[in-house]
Every structure is written in C-alpha cells, then in structure tokens.
Amino acid sequence: MKTLKSLSVTLTLALAGSGAAAQEKVMVGEPGWPGAKIMASIIGTVIETRLGVEAGYAPGTNAVIFASMDGGRGDIDVHPDVWLPNQSSFTEEYVDEKGTVSLSSGSYEGRAGVCVPTYMAEEHNIKSIYDLATPDAQKLFDTDGDGMGEIWVGSPGAASKNTFMVRVRDYGIEPFLTPTIEDETIFFARLKDLIAERKGAAFYCYTPHYVHALYDTTMLEEPEHNPDTYVMVQPNEDADWYAKSNVDSGEIVKSVTVAYSNSLNERSPAVASFLANIDMDAEELSKLTYAVVVEGGEISAVAEKWVAENGEMVDGWLGLK
C-alpha cells in the first residue's frame, strides 16, 4: 500500500510539473515579522521547485491575508505563519464558521512572555514578572533618565502588543515601567546597545526568535495560564477592548501553523495537498531567522538553501515518505 501511495503521489507531482502552465499562480502572503517572511519563501520555493507551479508573494496584515484567502480569487492564497490563539478571531471566522480556509495538520510550538538579559536575573534577581513591579525595577529599567522604567510590549499593529499592554497593567507593572511600542528592528537595535552596556532591558519575547541565539536571555516566570481569568479582547472585536480585557496569568503555549484558501483544492490540488501537510520545526526556524536577521542573509537565498538541504523533511510535506 505504501508503494502504491508513493507512486500515486509521485504521479500527481509529475503531472503538476508537466501541466504547470495550466495551473494558476499561487500567491503567498507575507506578514511583517521575520519568521513569517522566511516561511513564505520556503513555501514559495517548494511550490516552484518541487511542484512546478509559479509562486508570487504579497505583503499584508493578518486581516488582509485572511480576507483574501476567504475571497478565493487568488489575490493571496496562503498565510505562512498563523499563531493560535493570537489569531483565533480570524480562524474562528474563516476556518470554523465560513469554511473557506484550512489549516495545515502540522504545527510548531511557540512560547511568549517577557524577557530580560540573563545578567539582570543573575545580578539583580529579576526572575519573576512581579520583580518588575517594584521601585528597584523602576530605577534599573530607566534607560532615558525620566524617572520611569520602560518595557517594550511589541510592534505597532501586532495582536501580541495589545495582550502585553494589558499584561503590564494587570501585573501591577505600569506604575513603575512605561509600556513602549515601536518597530521590532528599531527596538532590537537599541537592545544591542543596552546589553553592551549591561543596562536594564525588559521586552516582549517569543520563541522561535533569533534574539535567543544572539543574546543570553531569560524569560521571566509567570503564574500558569488560567483560562478562567485570562480574557483578551482584541480591538477588531470591541472598541472598548482594553477595559474589557484581563491578563493576570501566563500565555498558553502557542500552536503555529499554515493557513490556505480552500479554493486551492480546485485551482491547484497538488499545492493544497502540500500545504495541508506542512510541519515545520521551531528550532529550524530559529536558525533561519538568525541567518537572515543577524547574519544578513537574503531571505530567498536562505530559504532555497534550506529546502535543498532538507529534502527528507520536504518529502514528508509532499507525501513522498
């Protein structure tokens, strides 16, 4: 049976390659964060080099990409990096209710919290989230001399930024550390200087991410996630989201997956089958973000090299093993 299945899949891929001209171009969405852009390039590379179908890329926010996948017109067919439950408002609408979008069967694990450089944990005993809600922390994390400490909660437009704004309030940190919002690249450029001078830095962090390979960081301890009291309302759900939200326990472990328009089942079934089987490894993606963001590699070149060197994993995605 396994041999027959392999022959069948091989024939499907061969037909996909030989009939590429008859298949529509597949558009892969490109959200703004590095991991998503890398995953988009990996997906596009596999579509072109292994399936013989033309791939294109379209930058967009989560809302734009999901709405485009829902439309099924080919404007954007794929979201390469869906974080759940962060983006659950989109998956509930388009996957569960409308049934116009599907998620890949595989996923990798993501964790989010507040990090500090490890020297802050070891030299100043900053190990718990509550250690930021003190007058000592107010002094340790004051980097601009205004008498208040700072804590970076994320980039503009990110759903996680809203969650961490509420977290800073509900953990009692806000009287001591001011939440700041700025683009990730700008903040991490400043973080480099703060770490070089061994100054205080508290910031939203998640895995997989290159920062953990670049610097020695510690994710602060938090109470275990409590679904009974953890209530996060996003701005697209309610204009009064901030007042109606409550975050006083840790994040649940995230599941990160790929979403694709169900229109691909008819327009390009080989691509749809591939997307349904993607199962990326978090450690691999962390290495790739390091290669791009820290070492300066071009995303497309890094993605092409990874696909060429990881044929066995890609074969699994294509149903060849």
C-alpha positions as CSV (number, residue, x, y, z in Angstrom):
1,M,0.0,0.0,0.0
2,K,2.8,2.4,0.9
3,T,4.4,1.8,-2.5
4,L,1.1,2.4,-4.3
5,K,0.6,5.6,-2.3
6,S,4.1,6.8,-3.2
7,L,3.6,6.0,-6.8
8,S,0.3,7.9,-6.8
9,V,1.8,11.0,-5.1
10,T,4.8,10.9,-7.5
11,L,2.5,10.7,-10.5
12,T,0.5,13.7,-9.1
13,L,3.6,15.7,-8.7
14,A,4.9,14.8,-12.1
15,L,1.6,15.8,-13.7
16,A,1.6,19.1,-11.6
17,G,5.1,19.8,-13.0
18,S,4.2,19.0,-16.6
19,G,1.0,21.0,-16.5
20,A,2.3,24.0,-14.6
21,A,1.3,26.3,-17.4
22,A,-2.3,25.3,-16.9
23,Q,-2.3,26.0,-13.2
24,E,-2.9,29.3,-11.6
25,K,-0.1,31.3,-9.9
26,V,-0.2,30.7,-6.1
27,M,0.2,33.9,-4.1
28,V,1.8,33.5,-0.7
29,G,1.1,36.2,1.9
30,E,4.0,37.9,3.7
31,P,3.2,39.2,7.2
32,G,5.7,41.6,8.7
33,W,7.7,39.5,11.1
34,P,10.9,37.7,10.0
35,G,9.7,34.1,10.7
36,A,6.7,34.6,8.6
37,K,8.7,36.0,5.7
38,I,11.1,33.1,5.8
39,M,8.2,30.6,5.9
40,A,6.6,32.3,3.0
41,S,9.8,32.0,1.0
42,I,10.2,28.3,1.9
43,I,6.6,27.6,0.8
44,G,7.1,29.5,-2.4
45,T,10.4,27.7,-3.1
46,V,8.8,24.3,-2.6
47,I,5.8,25.2,-4.8
48,E,8.1,26.3,-7.6
49,T,11.0,23.8,-7.4
50,R,9.1,20.7,-6.3
51,L,5.6,21.2,-7.8
52,G,6.4,23.2,-10.9
53,V,3.8,25.9,-10.1
54,E,4.5,29.6,-10.2
55,A,4.5,31.3,-6.9
56,G,4.3,35.0,-6.0
57,Y,4.4,37.0,-2.8
58,A,2.0,39.6,-1.4
59,P,2.7,41.7,1.8
60,G,-0.2,42.1,4.1
61,T,-1.6,42.2,7.6
62,N,-3.3,39.2,9.2
63,A,-6.7,40.8,8.4
64,V,-5.9,41.4,4.8
65,I,-4.4,37.9,4.2
66,F,-7.4,36.1,5.8
67,A,-9.9,38.2,3.9
68,S,-8.1,37.5,0.6
69,M,-8.0,33.7,1.3
70,D,-11.7,33.9,2.1
71,G,-12.4,35.5,-1.3
72,G,-10.7,32.6,-3.1
73,R,-9.8,34.8,-6.1
74,G,-6.1,34.2,-5.9
75,D,-5.1,37.6,-4.6
76,I,-3.5,35.9,-1.6
77,D,-3.8,32.1,-1.2
78,V,-1.6,31.3,1.8
79,H,-0.8,32.6,5.3
80,P,2.6,31.1,6.2
81,D,2.7,31.7,10.0
82,V,-0.6,31.7,11.9
83,W,-0.2,32.0,15.7
84,L,-3.0,30.5,17.7
85,P,-4.8,31.6,19.8
86,N,-3.4,35.1,19.0
87,Q,-5.2,35.0,15.6
88,S,-8.1,32.8,16.7
89,S,-10.6,35.6,15.8
90,F,-9.6,35.1,12.2
91,T,-9.6,31.3,12.2
92,E,-12.9,31.1,14.0
93,E,-14.5,33.3,11.3
94,Y,-12.9,31.8,8.2
95,V,-12.0,28.2,9.2
96,D,-14.7,27.3,11.6
97,E,-17.7,29.4,10.5
98,K,-17.3,30.1,6.8
99,G,-15.2,27.1,5.9
100,T,-13.3,28.9,3.2
101,V,-9.8,28.5,4.8
102,S,-8.0,25.4,6.1
103,L,-5.0,24.9,8.5
104,S,-2.1,22.6,8.0
105,S,-2.1,19.4,10.0
106,G,1.3,20.1,11.4
107,S,2.4,22.9,13.6
108,Y,5.3,24.0,15.7
109,E,5.3,25.2,19.3
110,G,5.6,28.9,20.2
111,R,6.0,30.5,23.6
112,A,5.6,34.1,24.6
113,G,6.5,36.1,27.6
114,V,8.7,38.9,29.0
115,C,12.4,38.6,28.7
116,V,15.4,40.3,30.3
117,P,19.1,39.8,29.6
118,T,20.3,36.9,31.8
119,Y,22.7,39.2,33.7
120,M,19.6,41.1,35.1
121,A,18.3,37.8,36.5
122,E,21.7,36.8,37.9
123,E,23.0,40.1,39.2
124,H,19.7,41.9,40.2
125,N,17.5,38.9,40.9
126,I,14.9,39.8,38.3
127,K,13.4,36.4,37.7
128,S,9.7,36.8,38.1
129,I,7.2,39.0,36.2
130,Y,6.4,40.5,39.6
131,D,10.0,41.6,40.1
132,L,9.2,44.3,37.5
133,A,6.5,45.8,39.7
134,T,8.9,47.4,42.2
135,P,10.7,50.8,42.8
136,D,14.0,49.0,42.3
137,A,12.9,47.9,38.8
138,Q,11.8,51.4,38.1
139,K,15.4,52.5,38.5
140,L,17.0,49.5,36.9
141,F,15.0,49.8,33.7
142,D,15.0,53.6,33.3
143,T,17.1,54.0,30.2
144,D,16.1,57.5,29.3
145,G,16.5,59.2,32.7
146,D,12.9,60.3,33.0
147,G,12.4,58.5,36.4
148,M,10.3,55.7,34.9
149,G,11.5,52.4,33.7
150,E,10.5,51.1,30.2
151,I,9.2,47.8,28.9
152,W,8.8,47.1,25.2
153,V,5.5,45.4,24.5
154,G,5.8,44.9,20.8
155,S,5.4,46.4,17.3
156,P,2.5,48.6,16.1
157,G,-0.3,46.5,14.7
158,A,0.7,43.3,16.3
159,A,-2.1,41.4,18.2
160,S,0.5,40.4,20.9
161,K,1.3,44.1,21.5
162,N,-2.3,44.6,22.8
163,T,-2.1,41.5,25.1
164,F,1.2,42.7,26.6
165,M,-0.2,46.2,27.2
166,V,-2.9,44.6,29.3
167,R,-0.4,42.3,31.0
168,V,1.7,45.3,32.1
169,R,-1.4,46.9,33.6
170,D,-2.8,43.8,35.3
171,Y,0.5,42.6,36.8
172,G,0.9,46.0,38.5
173,I,4.0,46.9,36.5
174,E,2.6,50.1,34.9
175,P,3.3,52.4,37.9
176,F,7.0,51.5,37.6
177,L,7.6,50.7,33.9
178,T,6.1,52.5,31.0
179,P,5.0,50.2,28.1
180,T,6.6,51.3,24.8
181,I,5.6,50.4,21.3
182,E,7.9,50.6,18.3
183,D,9.0,48.6,15.4
184,E,10.9,45.4,16.3
185,T,14.0,46.4,14.2
186,I,14.2,49.7,16.0
187,F,13.9,48.2,19.5
188,F,16.4,45.4,18.9
189,A,19.0,47.9,17.6
190,R,18.6,49.7,20.9
191,L,18.6,46.4,22.8
192,K,22.1,45.7,21.4
193,D,23.4,48.9,22.9
194,L,21.7,48.3,26.3
195,I,23.2,44.8,26.5
196,A,26.6,46.0,25.5
197,E,26.5,48.5,28.4
198,R,24.9,45.8,30.7
199,K,21.9,48.1,31.4
200,G,18.3,47.0,32.2
201,A,16.1,45.9,29.4
202,A,12.6,44.3,29.7
203,F,10.8,43.3,26.5
204,Y,8.2,41.1,24.9
205,C,9.8,38.0,23.6
206,Y,8.8,34.7,22.0
207,T,10.2,31.5,20.6
208,P,11.3,30.7,18.0
209,H,13.2,34.0,17.6
210,Y,16.7,34.9,16.7
211,V,17.2,37.0,19.9
212,H,17.7,33.9,22.0
213,A,20.6,32.8,19.8
214,L,22.0,36.3,19.6
215,Y,21.9,37.1,23.4
216,D,21.8,35.2,26.6
217,T,18.2,35.9,27.7
218,T,15.8,34.8,30.5
219,M,12.1,34.6,30.1
220,L,10.5,35.7,33.4
221,E,8.4,33.3,35.5
222,E,4.7,33.9,35.4
223,P,1.7,32.2,37.0
224,E,0.4,29.2,35.0
225,H,-2.2,30.2,32.4
226,N,-5.6,30.5,33.9
227,P,-8.4,30.3,31.3
228,D,-11.0,31.4,33.9
229,T,-9.4,34.8,34.4
230,Y,-7.4,35.3,31.2
231,V,-9.7,37.4,29.0
232,M,-8.2,39.1,26.0
233,V,-10.4,41.1,23.7
234,Q,-8.9,42.5,20.5
235,P,-9.7,45.9,19.0
236,N,-11.3,44.3,16.0
237,E,-13.8,42.6,18.4
238,D,-14.7,45.6,20.6
239,A,-13.7,49.2,20.6
240,D,-13.6,49.0,24.5
241,W,-11.1,46.1,24.3
242,Y,-8.6,47.5,26.8
243,A,-11.1,48.0,29.6
244,K,-12.8,44.6,29.0
245,S,-9.5,42.6,28.9
246,N,-7.8,40.9,31.8
247,V,-4.4,39.2,31.6
248,D,-3.0,38.2,35.0
249,S,-1.5,34.8,34.2
250,G,1.0,33.4,31.7
251,E,0.4,32.7,28.0
252,I,-0.7,29.3,26.8
253,V,1.7,27.6,24.6
254,K,1.1,28.7,21.1
255,S,0.4,26.5,18.1
256,V,1.9,28.0,14.9
257,T,0.5,26.6,11.6
258,V,0.0,27.4,7.9
259,A,-3.4,28.6,6.6
260,Y,-4.5,28.3,2.9
261,S,-7.6,29.1,0.8
262,N,-9.8,26.2,0.2
263,S,-10.1,27.4,-3.4
264,L,-6.7,25.8,-4.0
265,N,-8.3,22.4,-3.6
266,E,-9.8,23.0,-7.1
267,R,-7.3,25.5,-8.6
268,S,-4.1,23.7,-7.6
269,P,-4.8,20.4,-5.7
270,A,-1.1,19.4,-5.5
271,V,-0.3,22.7,-3.8
272,A,-3.3,22.3,-1.4
273,S,-2.1,18.8,-0.5
274,F,1.4,20.1,0.2
275,L,0.2,23.0,2.3
276,A,-2.1,20.6,4.4
277,N,1.0,18.5,5.3
278,I,3.5,21.2,6.3
279,D,5.0,20.6,9.8
280,M,7.9,23.0,10.5
281,D,10.3,22.6,13.3
282,A,10.7,25.5,15.7
283,E,14.4,25.1,16.2
284,E,15.0,25.1,12.4
285,L,13.0,28.3,12.1
286,S,15.0,30.0,14.8
287,K,18.2,29.1,13.0
288,L,16.8,30.5,9.8
289,T,15.8,33.8,11.4
290,Y,19.3,34.1,12.9
291,A,20.8,33.5,9.4
292,V,18.6,36.3,7.9
293,V,18.3,38.9,10.7
294,V,21.7,38.6,12.4
295,E,24.0,37.2,9.6
296,G,22.3,39.3,6.9
297,G,21.4,36.5,4.6
298,E,18.9,37.2,1.8
299,I,15.6,35.6,2.7
300,S,15.1,33.9,-0.7
301,A,18.7,32.5,-0.7
302,V,18.4,31.2,2.8
303,A,15.1,29.6,2.0
304,E,16.4,28.0,-1.2
305,K,19.4,26.6,0.6
306,W,17.3,25.2,3.4
307,V,14.9,23.5,1.0
308,A,17.8,22.0,-0.9
309,E,19.5,20.7,2.3
310,N,16.3,19.3,3.9
311,G,14.9,17.2,1.2
312,E,13.7,14.5,3.6
313,M,11.5,16.9,5.6
314,V,10.2,18.4,2.4
315,D,9.4,14.9,1.0
316,G,7.3,14.4,4.1
317,W,5.4,17.5,3.4
318,L,4.8,16.3,-0.2
319,G,3.6,12.9,1.0
320,L,6.6,11.0,-0.5
321,K,7.6,9.2,2.7
